[in-house]
């Protein structure tokens, strides 16, 4: 039995979650146990925001009175785009793919 599921994963969204005060944000994050990126930032109006990474199914749990959830991007899409830049060859393959560069090739 494989540990890797056959069905594709749901995309991870990058969200900006802003609460009216630090206590509301703290309670929300404690209750939802959300994955966060960076540190909370206090805005000029006293609200507090933080970046949260969640699936679309998890978004309703973040939405409540005193909290604003703003979609800022799709982290999964950004990851797939970055993976497209990576080559598919084996750069460590013996002799048929000799690395090029400024280093000296040694034997043995």
Contact map, one row per residue, 1 for C-alpha under 8 A:
111000000000000000000000000000000000000000000000000000000000000000000000000000000000000000000000000000000000
111110000000000000000000000000000000000000000000000000000000000000000000000000000000000000000000000000000000
111110000000000000000000000000000000000000000000000000000000000000000000000000000000000000000000000000000000
011111000000000000000000000000000000000000000000000000000000000000000000000000000000000000000000000000000000
011111110000000000000000000000000000000000000000000000000000000000000000000000000000000000000000000000000000
000111110000000000000000000000000000000000000000000000000000000000000000000000000000000000000000000000000000
000011111000000000000000000000000000000000000000000000000000000000000000000000000000000000000000000000000000
000011111100000000000000000000000000000000000000000000000000000000000000000000000000000000000000000000000000
000000111110000000000000000000000000000000000000000000000000000000000000000000000000000000000000000000000000
000000011111000000000000000000000000000000000000000000110000000000000000000000000000000000000000000000000000
000000001111100000000000000000000000000000000000000000110000000000000000011110000000000000000000000000000000
000000000111110000000000000000000000000000000000000011110000000000000000011100000000000000000000000000000000
000000000011111000000000000000000000000000000000000011110000000000000011111100000000000000000000000000000000
000000000001111100000000000000000000000000000000001111000000000000000011111000000000000000000000000000000000
000000000000111110000000000000000000000000000000001111000000000000001111100000000000000000000000000000000000
000000000000011111000000000000000000000000000000111100000000000000011111000000000000000000000000000000000000
000000000000001111100000000000000000000000000000111100000000010000111100000000000000000000000000000000000000
000000000000000111110000100000000000000000000011110000000000000000111000000000000000000000000000000000000000
000000000000000011111101100000000000000000000011100000000000000001110000000000000000000000000000000000000000
000000000000000001111101100000000000000000000111000000000000000001100000000000000000000000000000000000000000
000000000000000000111111100000000000000000000111000000000000000000000000000000000000000000000000000000000000
000000000000000000111111110000000000000000000011000000000000000000000000000000000000000000000000000000000000
000000000000000000001111111000000000000000000000000000000000000000000000000000000000000000000000000000000000
000000000000000000111111111100000000000000000000000000000000000001100000000000000000000000000000000000000000
000000000000000001111111111110000000000000000001100000000000000000100000000000000000000000000000000000000000
000000000000000000000111111111000000000000000000000000000000000000000000000000000000000000000000000000000000
000000000000000000000011111111100000000000000000000000000000000000000000000000000000000000000000000000000000
000000000000000000000001111111110000000000000000000000000000010000000000000000000000000000000000000000000000
000000000000000000000000111111111100000000000000000000000000000000000000000000000000000000000000000000000000
000000000000000000000000011111111100000000000000000000000000000000000000000000000000000000000000000000000000
000000000000000000000000001111111000000000000000000000000000000000000000000000000000000000000000000000000000
000000000000000000000000000111111100000000000000000000000000110000000000000000000000000000000000000000000000
000000000000000000000000000011111110000000000000000000000000000000000000000000000000000000000000000000000000
000000000000000000000000000011011111000000000000000111000000000000000000000000000000000000000000000000000000
000000000000000000000000000000001111100000000000000111000000000000000000000000000000000000000000000000000000
000000000000000000000000000000000111110000000000011110000000000000000000000000000000000000000000000000000000
000000000000000000000000000000000011111000000000011110000000000000000000000000000000000000000000000000000000
000000000000000000000000000000000001111100000000011000000000000000000000000000000000000000000000000000000000
000000000000000000000000000000000000111110000000010000000000000000000000000000000000000000000000000000000000
000000000000000000000000000000000000011111000001111000000000000000000000000000000000000000000000000000000000
000000000000000000000000000000000000001111100001110000000000000000000000000000000000000000000000000000000000
000000000000000000000000000000000000000111110111100000000000000000000000000000000000000000000000000000000000
000000000000000000000000000000000000000011111111100000000000000000000000000000000000000000000000000000000000
000000000000000000000000000000000000000001111110000000000000000000000000000000000000000000000000000000000000
000000000000000000000000000000000000000000111110000000000000000000000000000000000000000000000000000000000000
000000000000000000011000000000000000000001111111000000000000000000000000000000000000000000000000000000000000
000000000000000001111100000000000000000001111111100000000000000000000000000000000000000000000000000000000000
000000000000000001111100100000000000000111100111110000000000000000000000000000000000000000000000000000000000
000000000000000111100000100000000000000111100011111000000000000000000000000000000000000000000000000000000000
000000000000000111000000000000000001111110000001111100000000000000000000000000000000000000000000000000000000
000000000000011110000000000000000001110100000000111110000000000000000000000000000000000000000000000000000000
000000000000011110000000000000000111100000000000011111000000000000000000000000000000000000000000000000000000
000000000001111000000000000000000111100000000000001111100000000000000000001000000000000000000000000000000000
000000000001111000000000000000000110000000000000000111111110000000000000000000000000000000000000000000000000
000000000111100000000000000000000000000000000000000011111110000000000000000000000000000000000000000000000000
000000000111100000000000000000000000000000000000000001111110000000000000000000000000000000000000000000000000
000000000000000000000000000000000000000000000000000001111111000000000000000000000000000000000000000000000000
000000000000000000000000000000000000000000000000000001111111110000000000000000000000000000000000000000000000
000000000000000000000000000000000000000000000000000001111111111000000000000000000000000000000000000000000000
000000000000000000000000000000000000000000000000000000001111111000000000000000000000000000000000000000000000
000000000000000000000000000000010000000000000000000000000111111100000000000000000000000000000000000000000000
000000000000000010000000000100010000000000000000000000000111111100101000000000000000000000000000000000000000
000000000000000000000000000000000000000000000000000000000011111110111000000000000000000000000000000000000000
000000000000000000000000000000000000000000000000000000000000111111110000000000000000000000000000000000000000
000000000000000000000000000000000000000000000000000000000000001111100000000000000000000000000000000000000000
000000000000000000110001000000000000000000000000000000000000000111110000000000000000000000000000000000000000
000000000000000011110001100000000000000000000000000000000000011111111000000000000000000000000000000000000000
000000000000000111100000000000000000000000000000000000000000001101111100000000000000000000000000000000000000
000000000000001111000000000000000000000000000000000000000000011000111110000000000000000000000000000000000000
000000000000001110000000000000000000000000000000000000000000000000011111000000000000000000000000000000000000
000000000000111100000000000000000000000000000000000000000000000000001111100000000000000000000000000000000000
000000000000111100000000000000000000000000000000000000000000000000000111110000000000000000000000000000000000
000000000000111000000000000000000000000000000000000000000000000000000011111000000000000000000000000000000000
000000000011110000000000000000000000000000000000000000000000000000000001111111000000000000000000000000000000
000000000011110000000000000000000000000000000000000010000000000000000000111111100000000000000000000000000000
000000000011100000000000000000000000000000000000000000000000000000000000011111110000000000000000000000000000
000000000010000000000000000000000000000000000000000000000000000000000000011111111000000000000000000000000000
000000000000000000000000000000000000000000000000000000000000000000000000011111111100000000000000000000000000
000000000000000000000000000000000000000000000000000000000000000000000000001111111110000000000000000000000000
000000000000000000000000000000000000000000000000000000000000000000000000000111111111000000000000000000000000
000000000000000000000000000000000000000000000000000000000000000000000000000011111111100000000000000000000000
000000000000000000000000000000000000000000000000000000000000000000000000000001111111110000000000000000000000
000000000000000000000000000000000000000000000000000000000000000000000000000000111111110000000000000000000000
000000000000000000000000000000000000000000000000000000000000000000000000000000011111111000000000000000000000
000000000000000000000000000000000000000000000000000000000000000000000000000000001111111000000000000000000000
000000000000000000000000000000000000000000000000000000000000000000000000000000000111111100000000000000000000
000000000000000000000000000000000000000000000000000000000000000000000000000000000001111110000000000000000000
000000000000000000000000000000000000000000000000000000000000000000000000000000000000011111000000000000000000
000000000000000000000000000000000000000000000000000000000000000000000000000000000000001111100000000000000000
000000000000000000000000000000000000000000000000000000000000000000000000000000000000000111111000100000000000
000000000000000000000000000000000000000000000000000000000000000000000000000000000000000011111000111000000000
000000000000000000000000000000000000000000000000000000000000000000000000000000000000000001111100101000000000
000000000000000000000000000000000000000000000000000000000000000000000000000000000000000001111111110000000000
000000000000000000000000000000000000000000000000000000000000000000000000000000000000000000011111110000000000
000000000000000000000000000000000000000000000000000000000000000000000000000000000000000000001111110000000000
000000000000000000000000000000000000000000000000000000000000000000000000000000000000000000001111110000000000
000000000000000000000000000000000000000000000000000000000000000000000000000000000000000001111111111000000000
000000000000000000000000000000000000000000000000000000000000000000000000000000000000000000101111111100000000
000000000000000000000000000000000000000000000000000000000000000000000000000000000000000000110000111110000000
000000000000000000000000000000000000000000000000000000000000000000000000000000000000000000000000011111100000
000000000000000000000000000000000000000000000000000000000000000000000000000000000000000000000000001111100000
000000000000000000000000000000000000000000000000000000000000000000000000000000000000000000000000000111110000
000000000000000000000000000000000000000000000000000000000000000000000000000000000000000000000000000111111000
000000000000000000000000000000000000000000000000000000000000000000000000000000000000000000000000000001111100
000000000000000000000000000000000000000000000000000000000000000000000000000000000000000000000000000000111110
000000000000000000000000000000000000000000000000000000000000000000000000000000000000000000000000000000011111
000000000000000000000000000000000000000000000000000000000000000000000000000000000000000000000000000000001111
000000000000000000000000000000000000000000000000000000000000000000000000000000000000000000000000000000000111
